Amino acid sequence: MSSIDDKMIGRNVRNLRGNMTMEMLAAKMRDLGHKWTKITVHNIETGDRQLRMKEAVDVPVINVKEELA
């Protein structure tokens, strides 16, 4: 069961993902050592899976790299 906080965090991840597909974000997170799939992204964005602290640090880094590219 997801909490209100998990759903809010999920919406923030979705906003940070921008124009990237779920698969693109998952691949970039895998490049950083996380075991993410498209399903992982979906579950985080819907609040069905909590975002871990290390993941929370890396998601914005990916977004910044995308904007600079």
Secondary structure as UniProt FT lines:
FT   HELIX           4..17
FT   TURN            18..19
FT   HELIX           22..31
FT   TURN            32..33
FT   HELIX           38..45
FT   TURN            46..47
FT   HELIX           53..68
//
